[in-house]
Amino acid sequence: MIGKAPARQIGLARALSKLGFCSRSQAVELIRDGHVRLNGRVVRNPESPVHLPQARIEVDGWDLPRLLAEPLRTDLIRHLKQLGYTYVTLDLQGFRSGSVNETIVNSKKPL
């Protein structure tokens, strides 16, 4: 029987390291300090299970210039695609609860 391969599960700190975002020790510090969200929730346990490629990992924008600079940008894109991610999004204002509705509220067109 041929089926879909099971999702891989690794710890959050290891996931950030494998994605090329930072070292594992830096990831542990970021996670413990509350700078990382996993599937929309702040997580403080570096070993929290991450189910790749379905996980949504968000890191505060403290190091955006480094992430956008080459060669890390290209490496990060390549790693994410290898893990099965199709899209990577960047919200320059960071996570804000209810921000999806901002377009609707600020629209001048009647609904």
The 8 nearest C-alpha neighbors of each residue, nearest first, counted from 0:
[[1, 2, 3, 4, 5, 6, 7, 83],
 [2, 0, 3, 4, 5, 6, 7, 83],
 [3, 1, 4, 0, 5, 6, 7, 83],
 [2, 4, 5, 1, 6, 0, 7, 83],
 [3, 5, 2, 6, 7, 1, 52, 51],
 [6, 4, 3, 7, 2, 8, 51, 50],
 [5, 7, 51, 50, 8, 4, 52, 53],
 [8, 6, 51, 50, 5, 9, 52, 49],
 [7, 9, 50, 49, 48, 51, 6, 10],
 [10, 8, 49, 48, 14, 11, 13, 7],
 [9, 11, 46, 48, 47, 13, 12, 49],
 [10, 12, 14, 13, 45, 47, 46, 49],
 [13, 11, 45, 26, 15, 14, 23, 27],
 [12, 14, 16, 10, 11, 15, 23, 17],
 [15, 13, 11, 17, 16, 12, 18, 10],
 [16, 14, 18, 12, 13, 20, 17, 11],
 [15, 17, 13, 23, 22, 19, 21, 14],
 [18, 16, 14, 19, 15, 13, 20, 78],
 [17, 19, 15, 16, 20, 78, 75, 14],
 [20, 18, 16, 17, 21, 75, 15, 74],
 [19, 21, 15, 18, 16, 75, 22, 66],
 [22, 20, 16, 19, 25, 26, 15, 23],
 [21, 23, 16, 25, 24, 26, 20, 19],
 [22, 24, 26, 16, 25, 12, 13, 27],
 [23, 25, 27, 26, 22, 28, 12, 21],
 [26, 24, 22, 28, 23, 27, 21, 29],
 [27, 25, 23, 12, 29, 24, 28, 30],
 [28, 26, 24, 30, 45, 25, 29, 12],
 [27, 29, 25, 31, 26, 30, 32, 24],
 [30, 28, 26, 32, 34, 27, 31, 25],
 [29, 31, 43, 27, 33, 35, 32, 28],
 [30, 32, 43, 28, 33, 29, 27, 44],
 [33, 31, 29, 30, 34, 28, 43, 35],
 [34, 32, 30, 31, 35, 43, 41, 29],
 [33, 35, 29, 59, 30, 32, 58, 36],
 [36, 34, 58, 30, 57, 33, 41, 42],
 [37, 35, 41, 57, 40, 39, 42, 56],
 [36, 38, 56, 40, 39, 55, 42, 41],
 [37, 39, 55, 40, 54, 56, 36, 57],
 [38, 40, 37, 36, 41, 55, 57, 56],
 [41, 39, 36, 37, 38, 42, 35, 57],
 [40, 42, 36, 35, 33, 37, 43, 39],
 [41, 43, 36, 44, 40, 35, 37, 30],
 [44, 42, 31, 30, 33, 45, 41, 32],
 [43, 45, 46, 47, 42, 31, 30, 11],
 [46, 44, 12, 27, 11, 47, 30, 43],
 [45, 47, 10, 44, 11, 48, 12, 9],
 [48, 46, 10, 44, 11, 45, 49, 42],
 [49, 47, 10, 9, 46, 8, 11, 50],
 [48, 50, 8, 9, 11, 10, 51, 54],
 [51, 49, 8, 54, 7, 53, 6, 52],
 [52, 50, 53, 7, 54, 6, 49, 8],
 [51, 53, 83, 54, 82, 50, 84, 6],
 [54, 52, 51, 50, 55, 6, 84, 49],
 [55, 53, 50, 51, 52, 49, 56, 38],
 [54, 56, 38, 37, 57, 53, 39, 36],
 [55, 57, 37, 36, 54, 38, 58, 35],
 [58, 56, 36, 35, 37, 55, 59, 39],
 [59, 57, 35, 34, 60, 36, 56, 61],
 [58, 60, 34, 61, 35, 93, 57, 62],
 [59, 61, 63, 62, 58, 93, 91, 92],
 [62, 60, 59, 63, 58, 64, 34, 65],
 [61, 63, 60, 65, 64, 66, 59, 67],
 [62, 64, 66, 60, 65, 61, 67, 68],
 [65, 63, 67, 66, 62, 68, 61, 60],
 [64, 66, 68, 63, 67, 62, 71, 69],
 [67, 65, 63, 64, 68, 72, 71, 62],
 [66, 68, 72, 64, 65, 63, 69, 71],
 [69, 67, 65, 66, 72, 71, 64, 70],
 [70, 68, 71, 72, 73, 67, 66, 65],
 [69, 71, 73, 72, 74, 68, 67, 75],
 [72, 70, 69, 74, 73, 75, 66, 68],
 [73, 71, 67, 75, 69, 74, 70, 66],
 [72, 74, 76, 75, 71, 70, 77, 69],
 [75, 73, 71, 77, 76, 72, 78, 70],
 [74, 76, 78, 72, 77, 73, 19, 71],
 [77, 75, 73, 79, 74, 78, 80, 72],
 [76, 78, 74, 80, 75, 79, 81, 73],
 [79, 77, 81, 75, 80, 76, 18, 74],
 [80, 78, 82, 76, 81, 84, 77, 75],
 [79, 81, 84, 83, 77, 82, 78, 76],
 [82, 80, 78, 83, 79, 77, 84, 76],
 [83, 81, 79, 80, 52, 84, 78, 51],
 [82, 84, 80, 81, 52, 85, 79, 51],
 [85, 83, 80, 79, 86, 82, 52, 81],
 [84, 86, 80, 83, 87, 79, 82, 81],
 [87, 85, 84, 88, 80, 79, 76, 83],
 [86, 88, 89, 85, 84, 76, 79, 80],
 [89, 87, 86, 90, 91, 57, 85, 55],
 [88, 90, 91, 87, 93, 92, 57, 60],
 [89, 91, 93, 92, 88, 94, 60, 95],
 [90, 92, 93, 89, 60, 94, 63, 88],
 [93, 91, 90, 94, 95, 60, 89, 59],
 [94, 92, 90, 91, 95, 59, 60, 89],
 [93, 95, 96, 92, 90, 98, 59, 57],
 [96, 94, 98, 97, 93, 92, 99, 90],
 [95, 97, 98, 94, 99, 100, 39, 93],
 [96, 98, 99, 100, 95, 101, 94, 102],
 [99, 97, 101, 100, 95, 96, 94, 102],
 [100, 98, 97, 101, 102, 96, 103, 95],
 [99, 101, 98, 103, 102, 97, 104, 105],
 [102, 100, 104, 98, 103, 99, 105, 97],
 [103, 101, 105, 100, 104, 106, 99, 98],
 [102, 104, 106, 100, 101, 105, 99, 110],
 [105, 103, 101, 102, 106, 100, 107, 99],
 [106, 104, 102, 103, 101, 107, 100, 108],
 [105, 107, 103, 108, 104, 102, 109, 101],
 [108, 106, 109, 105, 104, 103, 110, 102],
 [109, 107, 106, 110, 103, 105, 104, 102],
 [110, 108, 107, 106, 103, 104, 105, 102],
 [109, 108, 103, 106, 107, 104, 105, 102]]
